Amino acid sequence: MHNNPVDYSNHIAIIGGGISGLTLGCVLKNAKIPVIIFEKSNDVSDYGAGISISPNGIRVLKYLDVYNEIISVSANPKEAIYSSIKKKIASFNVNVVTTSRKALYEVLYNKFKDMGGEILFNHELLKADVENLKLHFSNNNSYKVRHIAACDGIKSICRHSIELQTDPEYSGYSIWRAIFNKKQKNIRTYLGPNHHIVTYPISASKISFVAAIKTDKKYRESWRIAGTLNELKEDLVLSDINHFSFITEKTPLYKWGIYIRPMIKNIQYKNLTLLGDAAHPIVPFIGQGGCLAMEDAFIFGNLVIKFNSDISSAQSSYEKLRMHRIKMISKLSLRQGYLNHLSNPLVVLIRNLVMKYFSFLAIRSIKSNVWDYDPQKDI
């Protein structure tokens, strides 16, 4: 039985204190719009998770005035190197920030708190009553709010409140993650049959290791499932695992199944707006999940400001601005996943030759369609 709702009816309620939730909180709080964040956890952990922030995401960090804080605890690699069959096949210049999700969370959280933002931890959402704007949590607390901004991730409770729940489909890919104490200057990608491995620096002394495998093994969809070195070796049986001798039995390893959900028709509905993974969970093969989440939050928050807190107008504009880009990046991510995991030797050879001699065409496309995007101009 829930207590009588606490009155936050003049506040925009953000469900989830992750990347999109904290970004939105910072935008709204900076404009002195009443906002409160509800977060189910009581801490932030790496769980082997690094994150790459491309120029479109970097612009958001600069608009939020947190770029200097992020870069001081992160890495800024300038080159991405691709190898296949133990040989380098291509490299190109990049300008990205690579960091841990924990570091990004902490910078955004500190920014929000420094502005006087309110965040309630240990609040796991049970039900979002979109019609009556009431939120019910597992700790028996209830709240009456002005609007609900759903930033509660791929398993969004809020999304289920407006959409018939469908079981996610296994994508055919599973991912291993880890963070190591190791120095590395650039981003390195190793393409193998039915798998690829990426390592990149996340600070001056740490790297992120990500191994994506095309497999029938349906690992659970969770960041927190621990794995063993023997399991990793079984999954990477076709890889030159000896190249990654820095992985030991004591290394905290995490495995994660990638699942696909149908594209939602609307990312806003009455008193609810969906952002980040709650709106558009995508496969992670072009590193845009976090960047899209920041774009969503920055745009929706600034539209609320632009329309003088007329949330209905902000929602309508937000959906029109975001749907095309979301669908485009989702398709690009799926296509890249396919190209990264080819196994036919002839097709692999053709891919490698194209990457070696014509990679500038692919980079030009990614740059113009993805990296050059400026959310401020869209608003």
C-alpha positions in Angstrom: 0.0 0.0 0.0 1.5 3.3 -1.0 1.5 6.5 1.1 -0.4 9.6 0.0 1.5 11.2 -2.9 4.1 13.8 -2.0 3.3 17.0 -3.9 5.8 17.8 -6.6 3.1 18.9 -9.0 5.1 21.9 -10.2 8.2 19.7 -11.0 9.2 17.8 -14.1 10.0 14.3 -12.9 12.9 12.6 -14.5 12.9 8.8 -14.1 16.5 7.6 -14.1 19.7 9.4 -13.1 21.8 8.1 -16.0 23.2 10.0 -19.0 20.0 11.4 -20.4 18.4 12.0 -17.0 21.3 14.0 -15.6 21.8 15.9 -18.9 18.1 16.9 -18.9 18.3 17.8 -15.2 21.2 20.1 -15.8 19.5 21.9 -18.7 16.2 22.4 -16.8 17.9 23.4 -13.5 20.1 25.9 -15.3 16.9 27.6 -16.6 15.4 27.5 -13.0 12.6 25.1 -14.1 11.6 22.9 -11.2 12.9 19.4 -11.7 13.5 16.3 -9.6 15.3 13.1 -10.5 14.3 9.6 -9.2 17.1 7.0 -9.4 16.6 3.3 -8.5 20.3 2.7 -7.5 22.2 4.1 -4.6 25.6 4.3 -6.3 27.4 4.3 -9.7 29.6 1.5 -10.8 31.8 0.9 -13.9 30.7 -2.7 -14.6 33.4 -2.8 -17.2 31.8 0.0 -19.2 33.6 2.6 -21.2 32.0 5.1 -23.5 33.1 6.9 -26.6 31.8 10.4 -27.1 32.0 11.7 -30.7 31.9 15.4 -31.8 28.0 15.5 -31.7 28.1 14.5 -28.0 31.1 16.7 -27.3 29.1 19.7 -28.4 26.5 18.9 -25.7 29.2 18.6 -23.1 30.5 22.0 -24.1 27.0 23.5 -24.1 26.5 22.1 -20.5 29.9 23.6 -19.5 31.3 20.3 -18.3 33.7 19.5 -21.2 36.8 20.6 -19.2 35.8 18.4 -16.3 35.2 15.4 -18.5 38.5 15.8 -20.5 40.5 16.1 -17.4 39.6 12.6 -16.3 39.3 11.0 -19.7 41.3 10.3 -22.9 41.2 12.1 -26.3 42.5 9.6 -28.9 43.3 11.1 -32.3 43.5 7.9 -34.4 41.4 4.8 -34.9 43.3 1.8 -36.3 41.6 -1.3 -37.8 43.2 -4.7 -38.2 42.1 -8.0 -39.7 43.8 -11.3 -40.0 46.6 -9.9 -37.8 47.3 -7.1 -40.2 46.5 -3.4 -40.2 44.1 -2.6 -42.9 43.1 1.0 -42.3 43.4 4.0 -40.0 41.8 7.4 -39.8 41.9 10.5 -37.8 39.3 11.1 -35.1 38.5 13.6 -32.4 36.6 11.8 -29.7 36.5 11.7 -25.9 36.8 8.2 -24.5 36.0 7.7 -20.8 34.2 5.4 -18.4 30.5 5.7 -17.9 31.1 6.2 -14.2 33.3 9.3 -14.9 30.6 10.8 -17.2 27.9 10.1 -14.6 29.9 11.7 -11.8 30.7 14.9 -13.8 27.0 15.3 -14.8 25.8 14.5 -11.3 28.2 17.0 -9.7 27.1 19.7 -12.2 23.4 19.0 -11.3 24.0 19.0 -7.6 26.2 22.2 -7.8 23.2 24.0 -9.3 21.0 22.8 -6.4 19.4 19.9 -8.2 17.4 17.4 -6.3 17.9 13.6 -6.8 16.3 10.9 -4.8 18.2 7.6 -4.8 16.8 4.1 -3.9 13.6 5.0 -5.9 12.8 2.1 -8.1 9.7 2.9 -10.2 6.8 0.4 -10.0 4.2 2.3 -11.9 3.9 5.5 -13.9 0.3 6.7 -13.9 0.6 8.9 -17.0 -3.1 10.0 -17.0 -3.0 11.3 -13.4 0.7 12.1 -13.2 1.4 9.9 -10.2 4.5 7.9 -9.7 4.7 4.8 -7.4 7.9 3.4 -6.2 9.0 0.1 -4.6 10.0 1.9 -1.3 6.3 2.6 -0.8 6.6 6.3 -1.7 4.3 8.0 -4.2 4.6 11.4 -5.9 2.3 13.8 -7.8 4.3 15.5 -10.6 3.8 18.0 -13.5 5.4 15.9 -16.3 7.2 12.6 -16.6 10.5 12.4 -18.5 11.3 8.8 -19.0 15.1 8.3 -18.9 14.9 4.8 -17.4 16.8 2.8 -20.0 16.2 -0.2 -22.2 13.8 -1.9 -19.8 11.8 1.3 -19.3 8.8 0.9 -17.0 7.5 4.2 -18.4 7.6 2.9 -21.9 5.6 -0.1 -20.9 2.9 2.2 -19.5 2.1 3.5 -23.0 3.0 0.6 -25.2 2.0 -3.1 -25.2 4.9 -5.0 -23.8 6.6 -7.1 -26.4 9.5 -9.5 -25.6 12.8 -8.2 -27.0 14.4 -10.4 -29.6 18.0 -11.6 -29.3 20.1 -9.8 -31.9 22.5 -12.6 -32.5 25.3 -10.6 -30.7 26.7 -10.8 -27.2 29.3 -8.5 -25.7 32.1 -8.9 -23.2 33.4 -5.8 -21.3 36.2 -5.0 -19.0 38.4 -2.1 -17.8 42.1 -2.6 -17.3 45.0 -0.7 -15.8 47.0 -0.2 -19.0 48.2 2.7 -21.2 47.1 3.0 -24.8 47.2 6.0 -27.1 44.7 5.3 -29.8 41.5 3.3 -30.6 42.3 -0.2 -31.9 39.7 -2.5 -33.5 40.4 -6.1 -34.4 38.0 -7.7 -36.9 37.7 -11.5 -36.9 35.3 -14.1 -38.2 32.0 -13.6 -36.3 33.6 -11.2 -33.8 35.4 -8.0 -33.3 37.3 -6.5 -30.4 37.9 -2.9 -29.6 40.3 -1.4 -27.0 40.6 2.3 -26.3 42.0 4.5 -23.5 39.5 5.9 -21.0 42.1 7.8 -18.9 45.9 8.2 -18.8 46.3 4.8 -17.2 43.2 2.7 -18.1 41.7 1.1 -21.2 38.3 -0.3 -22.1 38.1 -3.7 -23.6 35.0 -4.7 -25.6 34.6 -8.0 -27.5 31.4 -8.4 -29.6 30.6 -12.0 -30.7 28.1 -13.2 -33.2 26.8 -16.2 -31.4 23.7 -18.3 -30.6 24.5 -17.9 -26.9 21.7 -15.7 -25.5 23.4 -14.0 -22.5 21.0 -12.0 -20.3 20.4 -8.4 -21.1 22.2 -6.9 -18.2 25.4 -4.8 -17.6 26.0 -6.6 -14.3 26.5 -10.3 -15.2 30.0 -11.4 -14.3 31.8 -13.9 -16.5 35.1 -15.9 -16.4 38.2 -15.9 -18.4 37.5 -19.4 -19.6 34.0 -18.4 -20.8 35.6 -15.5 -22.7 38.2 -17.8 -24.3 35.4 -20.2 -25.4 33.5 -17.3 -27.1 36.7 -15.9 -28.7 37.9 -19.3 -29.9 38.6 -17.9 -33.4 40.4 -14.9 -32.1 44.1 -14.4 -31.4 43.3 -14.2 -27.7 47.0 -14.3 -26.9 47.2 -10.7 -28.1 45.2 -9.8 -25.0 47.5 -11.4 -22.5 46.7 -8.6 -20.1 43.4 -10.4 -19.3 43.8 -12.7 -16.3 41.7 -14.8 -14.0 41.4 -11.9 -11.6 40.1 -9.5 -14.2 36.5 -8.4 -13.5 34.7 -9.4 -16.8 31.1 -8.8 -17.7 29.0 -10.3 -20.4 25.9 -8.8 -22.0 23.4 -10.1 -24.5 22.2 -7.5 -27.1 18.5 -7.6 -27.7 16.4 -5.7 -30.2 13.0 -3.9 -29.6 10.7 -2.6 -32.3 11.0 1.1 -33.1 8.4 2.9 -31.1 5.9 5.0 -33.1 5.9 7.9 -30.7 8.4 9.2 -28.2 5.9 11.4 -26.5 2.4 10.6 -25.2 0.2 13.0 -23.2 2.1 13.7 -20.0 5.1 11.4 -20.8 8.3 12.0 -22.9 10.8 9.3 -23.7 14.5 9.9 -23.9 17.7 7.9 -24.5 17.4 4.1 -24.4 13.8 4.3 -23.1 12.9 5.9 -26.5 15.3 4.1 -28.9 17.5 1.3 -27.6 20.0 0.6 -30.4 22.8 -1.9 -31.0 26.1 -0.4 -29.9 28.2 -0.8 -33.1 28.9 2.9 -34.0 29.1 4.2 -30.4 26.1 6.5 -30.5 23.8 5.3 -27.6 25.2 7.8 -25.1 25.5 10.6 -27.6 21.9 10.1 -28.7 20.8 10.2 -25.1 22.6 13.5 -24.5 21.2 14.9 -27.7 17.6 13.9 -26.7 17.9 15.5 -23.3 19.6 18.7 -24.5 17.0 19.2 -27.2 13.9 18.4 -25.1 15.1 20.5 -22.2 15.8 23.5 -24.4 12.5 23.1 -26.2 10.8 23.3 -22.8 12.7 26.6 -22.3 12.0 27.8 -25.8 8.3 27.3 -25.5 8.2 28.9 -22.1 7.4 25.7 -20.3 4.5 24.8 -22.6 5.4 21.1 -22.4 2.9 20.0 -25.0 4.4 22.2 -27.7 7.9 21.1 -26.6 6.9 17.4 -26.9 5.5 17.9 -30.4 8.6 19.7 -31.6 10.9 17.2 -29.9 9.3 14.2 -31.6 9.5 15.9 -35.1 13.1 16.7 -34.6 14.3 13.4 -33.3 12.5 10.5 -35.1 14.4 10.7 -38.4 17.8 10.9 -36.8 17.0 8.1 -34.4 15.9 5.8 -37.2 18.9 6.7 -39.4 21.4 6.0 -36.6 19.6 2.7 -35.7 20.0 1.5 -39.3 23.7 2.5 -39.4 24.4 0.7 -36.2 22.8 -2.6 -37.4 24.6 -2.3 -40.7 28.0 -1.8 -39.0 27.3 -4.8 -36.8 26.8 -6.9 -39.9 30.0 -5.6 -41.5 32.1 -6.1 -38.3 31.2 -9.8 -38.0 31.6 -11.2 -41.5 33.0 -14.8 -41.7 33.1 -15.7 -45.4 36.8 -15.4 -46.3 36.1 -13.9 -49.8 33.6 -11.4 -48.4 36.0 -10.5 -45.6 38.8 -9.9 -48.2 36.5 -7.6 -50.2 35.5 -5.7 -47.0 39.2 -5.3 -46.0 40.2 -4.0 -49.4 37.3 -1.5 -49.4 38.4 -0.4 -45.9 42.0 -0.1 -47.0 41.5 1.9 -50.1 38.1 3.6 -49.7 37.7 4.1 -46.0 37.6 7.9 -46.6 34.1 7.4 -48.1 32.7 5.7 -45.1 34.3 8.3 -42.7 32.9 11.1 -44.8 29.4 9.6 -44.5 29.7 9.1 -40.7 31.1 12.5 -40.3 28.4 14.3 -42.3 25.4 12.2 -41.0 26.4 11.6 -37.4 29.4 13.5 -36.0 28.7 16.9 -37.6 25.2 17.2 -36.1 24.7 20.2 -33.8 21.6 19.9 -31.6 21.7 23.7 -30.9 21.0 24.4 -34.5 18.1 22.0 -34.6 16.4 23.9 -31.8 
